[in-house]
Amino acid sequence: MEFNHTNYAGDTSKIPSKLQIQHPSQLAKLLHRPAVLDIFLANLQLPVTPLLSLMKKPPLSDLIIALESILSYLEKENPYLLTYRFDVREGLEMQEGLRELLEILEWCSSNNHQITVIPVRHYYSPQEEREIIQKEQKIYQPWM
């Protein structure tokens, strides 16, 4: 994960070490899965649109609402949504990554910081025989 953040005076500061993302690869993988994010948007009608287009730099408050809605759904209504689609370990780590990101965004909000979230996904492509570094999210095009 990459973050670019400043306070409203234009000063940069480090995000406190206690708020670092501990599950960056799982979080980036989730944020690069538009079909999974679309479940929250289309099927469940949760306000997650800002997470589908992070390169457009959505407002901090919209990102917080999106993360809170997903985490609330996962905690109260369907704790198995991610573990069913991925596996137990990875699904739980994705959920924890969402929680960690929410804590960073809440810290930014309470300290009058602006932030840009860039999910960086690293994976090996057997077809291309090389490591891929993906930063831009793909747009989900449902087939139906």
ChimeraX attribute file (.defattr): number of C-alpha atoms within 10 A of each C-alpha:
attribute: neighborCount
match mode: 1-to-1
recipient: residues
	/A:1	16
	/A:2	12
	/A:3	13
	/A:4	13
	/A:5	18
	/A:6	18
	/A:7	15
	/A:8	11
	/A:9	8
	/A:10	10
	/A:11	9
	/A:12	13
	/A:13	11
	/A:14	9
	/A:15	14
	/A:16	9
	/A:17	7
	/A:18	10
	/A:19	14
	/A:20	15
	/A:21	18
	/A:22	14
	/A:23	19
	/A:24	22
	/A:25	20
	/A:26	21
	/A:27	26
	/A:28	23
	/A:29	18
	/A:30	23
	/A:31	25
	/A:32	24
	/A:33	15
	/A:34	21
	/A:35	18
	/A:36	15
	/A:37	20
	/A:38	19
	/A:39	14
	/A:40	19
	/A:41	18
	/A:42	13
	/A:43	9
	/A:44	11
	/A:45	12
	/A:46	19
	/A:47	18
	/A:48	23
	/A:49	18
	/A:50	20
	/A:51	22
	/A:52	21
	/A:53	18
	/A:54	19
	/A:55	15
	/A:56	11
	/A:57	15
	/A:58	17
	/A:59	13
	/A:60	19
	/A:61	12
	/A:62	15
	/A:63	23
	/A:64	20
	/A:65	16
	/A:66	20
	/A:67	23
	/A:68	18
	/A:69	17
	/A:70	20
	/A:71	19
	/A:72	12
	/A:73	16
	/A:74	15
	/A:75	12
	/A:76	8
	/A:77	10
	/A:78	11
	/A:79	16
	/A:80	15
	/A:81	15
	/A:82	20
	/A:83	16
	/A:84	11
	/A:85	11
	/A:86	14
	/A:87	12
	/A:88	13
	/A:89	11
	/A:90	20
	/A:91	21
	/A:92	19
	/A:93	20
	/A:94	24
	/A:95	23
	/A:96	19
	/A:97	22
	/A:98	23
	/A:99	18
	/A:100	20
	/A:101	24
	/A:102	20
	/A:103	18
	/A:104	20
	/A:105	24
	/A:106	17
	/A:107	15
	/A:108	18
	/A:109	16
	/A:110	9
	/A:111	12
	/A:112	13
	/A:113	21
	/A:114	18
	/A:115	19
	/A:116	18
	/A:117	20
	/A:118	20
	/A:119	23
	/A:120	19
	/A:121	21
	/A:122	14
	/A:123	12
	/A:124	11
	/A:125	10
	/A:126	8
	/A:127	6
	/A:128	8
	/A:129	8
	/A:130	10
	/A:131	11
	/A:132	12
	/A:133	11
	/A:134	16
	/A:135	17
	/A:136	15
	/A:137	20
	/A:138	14
	/A:139	12
	/A:140	14
	/A:141	9
	/A:142	8
	/A:143	4
	/A:144	3
